[in-house]
Amino acid sequence: MKGLSADDLALLDAHSEVQRFRRKTMVWEAGDPAETIYWIRMGVVKVYRSAIGDRRHILEYYTKGALFGERAL
């Protein structure tokens, strides 16, 4: 992660719980309580808003090293 020292990353890693999600798994939905910060260690997370029908409006992509869910702070 940009801006963090090796010691900072080790501390973050020591206090993290690894979770693996299958492709297309919804990990958070609007209206859910913000209780978790996610650190992407591999893969891609797509944030989207549902649109008319089965369509989706992509808001953001997160890749390796990114954090999201900071509202949990």
Secondary structure as UniProt FT lines:
FT   TURN            2..3
FT   HELIX           6..14
FT   TURN            23..24
FT   TURN            30..31
FT   STRAND          38..39
FT   STRAND          44..50
FT   TURN            53..54
FT   STRAND          56..63
FT   TURN            64..65
FT   STRAND          67..68
FT   HELIX           70..72
//
